[in-house]
Amino acid sequence: MSTLKTDELVVQLTKKFGDWDQGDYENHYLGAARFTKELYPYDTLFSPIQCNRLTIKNRTVMAPMGNCQMAEETGRPSVKMQEYFWARAAGGVGLLTTGLIPISHGIDASVTERGHLSYFPRIDRSRTALMGWRDLAKGVHARGSHMFIQLTPGLGRVGSPECFINKFLPPVSASVNPDFYIPEVPCRPLTDFECDKIIKNAGQAAANAKFCGLDGVYLHGHEGYLLDQLTSRSWNRRKAGKYSDWQRFGIELIKELRRRVGPFFPIMYRIDLSCALNETYGERMKTVKSLKNFTDQRSVADTLDYMTNLVKAGVDMFDVDLGCYDNWWLPHPPSTMPAGCFLDVAKTAKEYFKSIGLKSNLGIDVPIVAVGKLGYPDMAEKALRDGMCDMVMLGRPVLADPDWCKKAYAGKVEEIRPCIGCQEGCVNEFVDGGHPGCAVNARTGFEEQLPAELPKAEKAKKIAVVGGGVAGMNFAVYACDRGHKVDIYEAEDQLGGKLLAAGRPIVKYDVANYTQWLIAQVGKRKINVKLNTRADVAMLKKGKYDAVVYANGAKDFTAPRIPGWGDIPSVVASDVMIHPEKLPDVSNKKVVVIGGGQVGCECAWWLKSEKNCPDVTVIEMMPYFMDGACTANRGWLIHYLEDRGVKLMNMTKAIKVFEGRLFVEQNVSKNKPDGLCTWTPIIPANVVNPLAKKPGPETVVRNLDCDLIVVAMGGRADESQFIEGQKEHVAPEVHNIGDSFFMSRVLEANRAAYNLARNI
C-alpha cells in the first residue's frame, strides 16, 4: 500500500496534542497555562500594528465566534448582535472580526433555510441589511476598536444536510465529496460558472462592507469550509476546467476583492497550514469510506506557496491553524488541548515569509495572527516577544470576559474570568439552534437584555445558599454584588462541588483555573462560608433568612442493579476524582468504567494517564460515547483514549458479576455505530437521518477480567432538600437551582444563578 503524505511538524504536533500531560507541562505553551502576570506590563501585547494603511491599537484580535442566529431572519444585524460586539470593543480588543457571512445564497443550498431565510447575518441581500452593518461599525469605532467582516464562499460538505432532507437540494463541494454529517449524502461539484458567481458576490459583499464603514474583509479559508474545499487537493479533485488548479479560486477571489475595494482596504485570510488528516488518522485514512479520498492533502510547503501567491494577489494579513471538521478538535481546541497549541504553526508561516523577504503590495510586512488557546496574558505576551507571531486571536476568552484586554492592560490578571474550554455556549448552542453564549459568563449573547453591572437591590436580604458548587458560588457572588448578605453551607471540606472532579485531570487545567478563580471571587467578598456543614431545616430556620437557595447538586447513581454486585470492589467516578485518596492503588489492576459519558471517559483518561492503570475498559449502553458533549471535546478524548490503549465498548451493558468477572452484553450487529468514530459527528436529535441504518438485535455475552469497577452512570437531581425546605417554610422565599433542580451543565447552572440573583 502507498505511504501517506505527511509533514513532520504536523506529525509532531498531533502527537504532542495527545501526550502533553506526560512530561513538563506546567505554565508554558504546549502545556497547561495559568493566569500569572510575570511579564506585566504587557508592552508588546498593547503596542500598535499596521495592516495595510490601518493602524490597530494593540495586538489582540477577537476571533470569528460564529454570530449565527444573532441577526434578524432577513440577515440584518440585530441589536443583540450589535451589543455583543460592542461589549468586546468596549473591553479593549484591538480588532474585532465577525463570524462567517455566506455570499453564496442561491448556490450553496446549505446556507439558506426554507422561505429564503438564514440563520447567518447577510450583507448581500438588499439595502435593508446595510443599516444594521452601518450601526454596528459606527458603534465599534465609537468604542475605540476596528472591525473586519468575515466572508465565506459557503459551507459545502460541512453545511447542514437538511438542505437535502427538507429542500431536496444536495450540498455542494469542489468535487463529489461525502457530506460531513451524513456521509451517505453526496455533494455535487460546483460548476465553473457557479464559482465565478461566488467570486463576483464576494466582491460586491466587500464593497458593501467598505461602504458601511467596516474596516476590512476577512476570508474564511480554513477547516474544510467551501473555500478550503476548492483550494486543497483533499477535496478538489477536479480534472478539467480552470478551477482544477487548486490555487486558482482563492487567487481569483482575492483579485476580485482588490478590484472592488481598492488598494488600501485591508484583506485578511484565515487558513489551515494543513488539514492534518493523514497525521491524525494514519492508515485508517485508507479504510474509512468517508475519508479515503482525502489523502492527497495540501502539504505545509503547498500552503506556504499558496499564501505567497495570495499576498501577491492582495492579502495583507493571515491567521493560521491546523485541521478541519473531520478532526474537529484541531480547529476548535477543547479544554483538553494544550495552551498555545498553534504557535509553532504561526511561527512557521512568519519565518517563511521572512526567509523569502515577502512584503504586501504596500511594501510592508504581512502580519501573522496566532490562534489556539492564547487567553493567558503571560503566554500571549511571550509569544509576541519571542517573534512567534504578530498578533494573538482571542475568541472564547473574550466571550468569557469581554474586559480581558482592559484587565490585562491594568495588570488585573487575577480578575480575568477564565474560559473553561467546554464549548457548551459558544459552539454547541448554535449547533443546536441557539445563538452564541458562554458557560461562565451569563451575559454573553444577552448584552442587549442584561446590564453590564448588576443593579443594587432595593432591599438587602439575608440569604442562605445550600451548596458551594458552580451554581451556589456564582449565585452567592452575584447576590453579594447586589448588596445582599450571603451565607454558603457546604457539606464537603472545600468549595467547588463537581467542578473539582471536572478539573481533576491535568488536561482539564482550564476548569481548574476557573474553579480557583470562582473560589477566589467568593473569598474576596463578605460571604460567610461554612464548610463541613450540612444545612438542615432547623439550622436554616434558626438563621432567620429572608431567602434560602438550594444548590446542593445531584445524587450519583452508585451501582447498576445486576446480580452479584458487590463481589468486585467499586467506586463512584466523581467521588474519587473529588477525593483521590479514596481510590485504591490501580497501578497493576484491571479497571472497568461503567458509563461512557463525559465523566466516565475523563475518569478513564485520568486512571490511565495519571494513576498508571495498565488496563482500562469503558462500557456504554448507548450507541455513542459522550453523547451531548461538544464534537471537539468528544473527538479529542475518544481519539486519544484509543491512542493510549483504553478499550471503548459501545452498546454494551453490564448484566452480572460472577467469580471475579464482569459479564456484559454487547450489540454486534453490522449496523452498530463505530464507537471510535471521530470523523463524523453525532446528528442532533431533532434532525432525522433518512439514510441511517438501525442496529439489529444481535448480541453476544462477554466476560471481562476486573479488579475494580468505576461507576460513572450519571445521577439525578436531588430535590429532596428543597422540597423539605419548602414544606417546612424555612424562609419566606425558597429557590432551587443547579443540579438539584435539573441535571445540567455549567452553562445552565451559571445562567440560573445569575438570573435568580438579578431578580431576588
N, C-alpha and C positions, 0 to 999 in steps of 0.2 A: 504494500500500500504506500501511496505517496506521503512524503513528510509534510506536515502542516507548516505554513509560513508563519513565523513568529518573530517578535522583536525582543531582544534581550532585556531592555529596560522594562518593557511591559511584563515579561515573564517574572522579573524580579519583584515588580510592584504587586502583581496579582498574588504572588506567594506571600509577600510581606503583609498584604491586607488581611490574610488569614492567620498569620503566626506572630504578629507584632507583640502579643502579650507574653511571649515565651522568653524574652530577654530583658534588656534595659529598656523600659517603656515609659518612665516617669517624666512627664512635662517636657517633651520635645516633639518635633514633627515626626510623623510616622510612629507615634506613640500616644499615650494619654496626654491631656492638656489640662492645665489649671488656670484659675483666674488670679495669677500673680501679677505684680507690677514692678518687676526687677528692671525693666528697660524704660520706665517712665522718666522723663516726659517723652512722649512718642513723637519726636520731631520729624521723623521720616514719614510716618503714617499721616501726619497732619501737615504735610507740605504740598504745595500745588503741583499740578502736572498739566502738560499741554496735550490735547488731542486735536489734530488739525489746527484750527485757529481758536478752539475753545479752551479756556483755562478752567480746570476743575479744582476746587479749593483744597481738596485733600485726596488721599489715595484709596478711598472707600467707594465701592460700587454696590448698590442694592441689586441682588440677583433677580432674575425674572421669575418671581414667585407666582406663577400662573394665576392671573386675575380672572379665572373662569367664574361665571355666574355673578360677577360684580357689576357688569354693565346691564343696562336695560335690554329687553329682548330684541330691540332693534339694533343693538350693538353700541349705542351711545353710552359713554362712561357716565355712571350714575353718581349721586352724592356719596354713596357707600364707597365706590372705587376712588373717588377724589380724596375723601377724608383718610382713607387707608394710606395713600401715597403721601399726602400732606403731613401725616404724623411722622413718617420716616424722614421727610425733608426737614421738618422742624427739629428732628432729633439729630441733625448734623451730617447725614450721609451726603457725600460729595456728588455722586451721580446715581440717579435712580434709573432703573430700566423696567419697562412694563413686562407683563407676561406675554406669551406669544399671541399675535394678532394675525389670523389667517388672511391671505389675499388670494385664495383660490376657491371662493364660493362659486358654485356652478360647475366646478371642475372636479374638486375633491369632495365627494359626497359626504365624507365623514365629518366635515366641519360645519355643516348646515343641518339644522333639525327640520322636522316636518313643519310645514307652514312658513318656510323660509326664515325661521328664527335661528338664533345661535346662542350658545352658552359662552361664546367668546365675545369680547369687545370687537368693534369693527371701525375701520376708518375708510372703508371702500364703498359703503352702502349708498349714502347720499349726503347732502349738506346737513341733514338733520342730525347726523352723528358728530359733525365737526364742532358744534357748540360745546359738547362735553369735553372734547380734547383741548379746546382753547382755554376753557376754565381750568382744566387740570394743569396745563402748562403754566398759566399765569400764577396759580396758587403755589406751584413748586418753586417758581422763581421768587415769589414774594417771601418764601421761607429760606432763600439762600442756596438752593440746590439746582442742579440741572437734570434733564430727563431725556433718555433715548426711548424710542418706541421699537419694540421687538417685532419684526415681521417674519412670518413663516410662510413659505410656499405651500405648506399643507402638512397633513399628518400622514397620509399614505397608509402603509401597512400597520402603523401603530395607532391609527384612528379607530374609533369605536365601530365594530362590525354591525352595529344597529342600523347603519345605512342600508346594509344588505338585508337585514331581517325585516325592517319596517318600511323601507322605500324600494326594495328590490334593486338597489344600485350597488354594485360591488365597490369595495375600496380600490384605490389606485396606487400605483408604485412605479418605480423606474422600469421594472421587468415583472414577469409573472412570479410574484413572491407570495408566500403564505401570510395571511393576516396574523398579527401577533397574538390577538386574544382568542381567535378561533382559527387555528391553522388549516382547518378543512376548507375555509373560505379563501379562494384565490383572489389576489389583486390583479386587476387588468393593467397593462402597461399604458402609461400616458403617451399620447401621440406627440410628435414634434410641434404640431400646431398648438396643442394644449400647453406644452412647456413654454412656447413663445408667449402665449396669452398670460400665463402666470408671471413671466418676466415683465410684461407690459403693465400688469396690475401692480406689481411691486413698485415700479417707477411712479405710478400715479399715487399709490399709498404714501411713498416717501415724499412726494411733492405736497400732498395733503398735510403730512406731519410737519413739514417745514412751514407751510402756510399757517398752521395752527399755533406755531410758536414753540414746538418741541425742538430739542437741541441737537438731535442726531437720530440716525436709524441704525438698527441692530439686527443682523441676520441670524436666524435660528438654524444653524447648520450642523447641530450635533445630535447625539444619542439616537440616531436612526430615524429621525423625522424625515419628511419628504425631501428636503434639500440634501440631507445626508444620504438618502437613498439614491438620489441622482448623481452624487459626487463620490461614490465609493463603489469599488468593484464587487463588494459583498452583495450589493443589491442591484447595481446597474450592470446587467449582463447583456445589454443591447448589442446586436450585431450589425445594425445598419442605422443610418440617419445621423444627423450632426451631434446628437446627444449620446451617441455611443462612445464618444470621447468623454470620459467620466469627469474631466475638469471643466468642460465647456459650459455646462448650465450655470455653475457658480460664477464663472468669469463673466459670462454674458449678463448675468443678473447684476453684478457689480457695475458693469459698464452702463447698463440702463439706469441704475440709481444715480450714478455720477452725471449722466446726461440730464436727468430731471432735476437734480438738486444743486448742480454746480460744483466747483472745486473745493469750496470752503465749508461744506456741511459734513460733519463727521459721520463716517460709516464704521461700524463695529461688526465683528463677525464672531460667532460662537462655534467652536469646532472641537471635535474629539481627535486627539493625536492618533488614537487607534480605537476601533470598536472593541478590541481585546477579546473577541470571541474565541479565537484559536487558543489564546493563552488561558482563558477561563475554563474551557471545556475539553481541550485536548482531543483525544481520539474519539470522544463522544460526538464531535462535530461530524464525523463520517457516518454515524449510525442513526442519529436523531433526524427524523424526516423533515422537521421544520427548520433544521439548522444546516443540513448537509450541503446546501447550495451556497452557503455564505462563507466558505473557507478562504476565498480569494480576497481577503480583507485588505484595506488600504494600509500600507506599512507606514512606520514613522517617517521614513525618508520620503515616501509618496506625499504624505500630508505636509511636510515641510516645504517640498517643492510646490505643492498646490497653494499653500499660504503665501509663498513668494510671488506666485503669479496673481494671487488675489490683491496683494499690495500694489503690484504694478497696475492692476486694473482700477485701484482706487480705495482699498480698505485702509483705514487709519489705525485700527486697534483690534486685538483679539483677546478672547478668553478661551482657555484650553483645558480640556479634561480628558477622561477616558470613558469608554463603554457605550452601551446602547440599551434599548429596552430589554433585550434578551439576556442581559446580565444587569438588571435594573439597579442593583445596589451600587454599581460604579458611578453612573451619572447622578444618582440620588443617594449619597453616602449616609447610611443609617448610623444609629448610636454606636454600633459595634465597629465601625471603620475607624482607623487611626486619624488623629488630627493632622491637618496639613497634608492630606493624602495625595494631592496632585501637585505639590510644589516642585517635584522633580520633573513633572511634565511641563510646567510653565518655564522652568529653568532651561530645559532642552530647547524649547522654541526661542527663548530670549538669546541664548548663547549662539544658536544657529544664525539668527538674524545678524548678530554682531559679527560672526565669523565671515559672513559674506558682504558685510557693510550695507545691509539693506536699509533704505530710508523710504518714507512715504513720498507721495507725489509732491508734497510741500517741502521735501528735503529734511524732515525731522525724523527722530526715532519713532518706531512703531511700538507703543506700549503693549505689554503682555500682562493680562489680568490673571492672577491665580485664583483658583476656586478650590473648594473642598475642605470644609470644617476648619475655617480660619477665624472663628469668632472668639478668639482669646487674644487680647491686646499684645501681650509679650510675643506670642508666636507670629502675629501679623507684622509687628514691627521688625522682628528679627529677619523674617523672610525678605522684607524690603531692604533692610540694611545689608543683608548678605547678597543682594542683587539677584535673588531667585525670581523676582517678578517686579513689576512697576506699580501695580495696584492690587488690592485684595477685594474679593467679592464676598459679600455678606448677605445671605438670603434668610435662612431660618433664624440666625442670631438677631436680626433686626425685626423679625416678627415677634420673637420672644421679648425683645426690649428695643422699642423704636429709638430710645435715647442712648443706644450703645455708644455712638460716637461722642455725644456730649459727655457721658460718664468717663469714657476712656481719656478724652482730652483733659478733663478736670482731675484725672488721677483717682477717680472713684470706682476703680475696677471692681472692688468687692460689692458694689451696688448693682452691677450688671446682672440682670436676671438670665440665668443660663438656659439655653436650648437643651432639651433632653434627647434630641435626635429621634423621637418616636415617629414623626411624620403623621401623627394622628389628625392634626388640624390643618397642616399646610398642604398635604398631599391627599390623604385618604378622604378628607371632607369633600373635595371637588370631584374625586373619582367616584364617590358615592352619590353625587348630585348636589352637594352643597357648594359653599364658597370657601376660599382660604381663611383659616383661622389659626389659632395656636393653643396647644395644650396648656402651656404655662402662663399665657397672657390672655385672660378672658376678654380683653377689649379688642384684640386684633380681629379685624374684619367687621367690627361693630362700632368703629370710631364715630360714625355718624349718629349713633344712638347713645353712646356712653361717654360721659365727660372724662377728660384727661385726668382729673383729680376727683376722688370720691368726695361728695359734699358732706359737711359736718352734720351729724344727727341733730335734729331739733331738741331731742331729749336724750341724754346719756343714760344708757341702761346697763344693768349688771347682768352679764351673760355667762353661762357655763357652757363649755364645749366638751362633750364626752368623746374623746378620741383624738390623738395627736398625729394622725396620718396626713395625707395630702389635702383632703377636704377640711379637716379640723384646723390644721395650721393655717391654711390660706384664709379660711373664714376668720380666724382669730386676728390675723394681720389686718385684713380689710376692715373688720368691725372696730378694731382698736384705732385705726386711722380715722375713723368717723367720730371717735370720741367716746366709744363705749368702754366699759370696764370688763375685761375678759379673763376668765379662769379656764385653763385647759386641764382636764383629768385624763391621764394616760395610764393604762393598766401595765404597760411594759416599763422597763427601766430607761427608756430613751424615746425621744420623738422620732417619727419617720414612718411608722406603720409599714405597709407593703412596699414603700419606696426603698426601704432598707434591703429587702430581698431583690428588688429590681436592679439596684445598684451594686449588688454584691460582686458579680464577675468583674474582673479587671476591664474587660471590653465594654462594660456599661458605665464608664467613667463620667459620661455626660449626666446620667441620672444621679450618680454620687455627688457630682458638683451641685446639681440642683437641690438635692436633699440637704447638703451642708448650707447652701445659701438660704433655703427656706427656714431651717432651724436658726440660722443667724438672724434672719428677719424677726422671728419670734423673740429672740433674745434681746434685740435692740429696743423692743417696745415694753411698755409696762404691762406685760401679760404674765399672769401668775400661773406657772406650770407646776402641776402636781403629778410627779412620776410615781410609778408603782402604786397607783391608786385606782381602784375600780369604783366608779361613782354609782352608788345605789340610790334608790328613791329617797331614803331617809337623809342621806348626805346632801342631796340636791335640795330637798325641802328645807333643810337646816340653813342652807346658804341663802335662802330668800332671794332667788334670782328673778329678774324680770323675764328672762328667756333662757331656755335650755336648748342647745343644738346638739343633736345626736349625730356623731360622725364616727361611730365605733367600728365600722368596717363590716366585713363578711365572715361567715364561718366556712372554713375549708372542709371539703369532703376528705375524710381521713382514711377511708377504706372502701373498696368495692365489695358488694355483697356476693361473695363466692365461697364455695366450700373450702375448708382448710385454711381460711385466712387466719393469720397469726402464727402459723408454723414457720414462716420465714420472717425475720425481723423487718420492720417497715418504719419509715419516717415520712413526714409530710414535707414536700419540697420547699414551700415558702417558709416553713418553720425553721428548717436547718439552714436556709440561706439568711434568715434574720439572726439565728443563733448557731453559727458554725460549730460551736463547741458541742452541740447535740449530735453531730454527725459522727458515727463511728469511723474508724480507720478503714478506708476503702482502697488502699494502695495495692492490695493483692486480691481484690474481691471482684465478683461479677454482680453488676447492678442493673436492675430493670426499672425504668421510669414508666409509670402508668399515666399516660396523658401527654399528648404531643402538641399541646397549645404553647403559647409563648413561655409560660413559666416552666413547663416541662422541658422544653428544648433548651432554654437558657440554663436550667439546672443541670441538664446533661452536659452542656458545654463546660460548666463550672466543675463538675465532677471529673471530667476527662482532662481538662486543661490545668486546673489548679489543685485538685485533690488527688491527682495521679492515679485515678481509677483506670485500670487497663482494659476493662470490658464493660461498656455501657450500651444498653439497648433501650430504645424508646418505642413504646407501642401506643397507637392512637386508633380509636374506634372509627373516626370519621375518614372520609376519602383523602383529606388534605391535612398536613401539619400546619399549625399556626394559622388556621383559617381566621380571617378578620384582621390580622396584622398587616401593616403596610407591606406591599410587594417587595420593597427594597430590604426592609428589616428581616422579613421572612426568607428572602432569597439568600442573603448573606449567611444567615445562620444554618440553613439547610445545606447549602453548598459546602461550607467549611466544617460542619459536623461530619458530613460524609468524608471530607478530606482527612479528618482526624481519626477516622475509623469508628465513629459511633454508628451503630446499626439502627436504622429507622424502619419501622414496620407499620404501614398504614392499614386501615380497615381490619384492625386486629384488636380483639378484646380478650381480657383475662377471664378464664372460666373456672379455674380451681387451682389450689395449691396442694401438692401431694408429694410426699417423700423428698422434700427439699427442692422441688422443681415447680416452676410456674407454668401452668398449661394455658395456652392461648389458642383461640380460633381465628384463623386468618383467611380473608377472602382471597381466592386465587383465580378468579375469573379473568378472562383475557381482556375484558374492558375495564378492569380496575385501573384507576389513575396511577401514574408513576409517582410514588411518594417523594422521589428525589428530584422531580421536575422543577427547575427554577427558570427555565427559558420560556415558559408560557404561564401567565398568571391565573389566579382563580377568578372566574367570571362573577361579577356582582350578582347577588341572589335574586335581584329583580329583573335580570336580563335572561331571557330564555334562549338557550342554545339549541336550535332545532336539529343540529347535526351531532349532538352529544350522544354517545352510546352508554346505556346504563349497565353498570356492573351486574353480572349474573349472581346467582346464589351459591356458586361453588366455593366451598371452604375446606380447609384442612386443619387438623389439630396438631400443634407443635408444642414441645415442652422445652423450656428454657432453664438452663442452669442458673441459679440465682442465690446469692448470699445476702442481698439486701434489696428491698423494694422501696422505691421512692414514689410517693403518691402525689400526682400533680393533676388532679381531676377537677380543678376549679372549686367553686363554692357557691354559696347563695347568700343573698343579702340577709344580714342579721337585724331584723326589725324588732326583735323581742324587747330590747331595752326601750326603744322609742314607744312601742305600744304600751308597755307598762307605765312609762313616764306620763304618757298622755292620759291613760286611765286614772292614774293617781294624782293628776293635776300638779305635777312637780313645779310648774311655773305658769304664769298667765299665757306665755307663748311657748309652744313646744314644736320643734322642727326636726327634720330628718334629712340628711344629705350624704352624698358619697356612697360607698359600697353598702352601707347599712340601709340605704333606700333602694338602690338598684346596682347590681354588679356592673361596673363601668370602667372607664379608663381615666387617666389623669385629666384628659380634656373635659369630660363631663363633671368630674369631681370639682375641678377648679372653677368651671363656669357656675356650678350650683353654689359654691362657696361665695363667689363674687356677687351673684345676683341676690342671694339671701342677705349678705352683709349690706348691700346697697339699699335694701328695702326694709331692713329691720329697725 
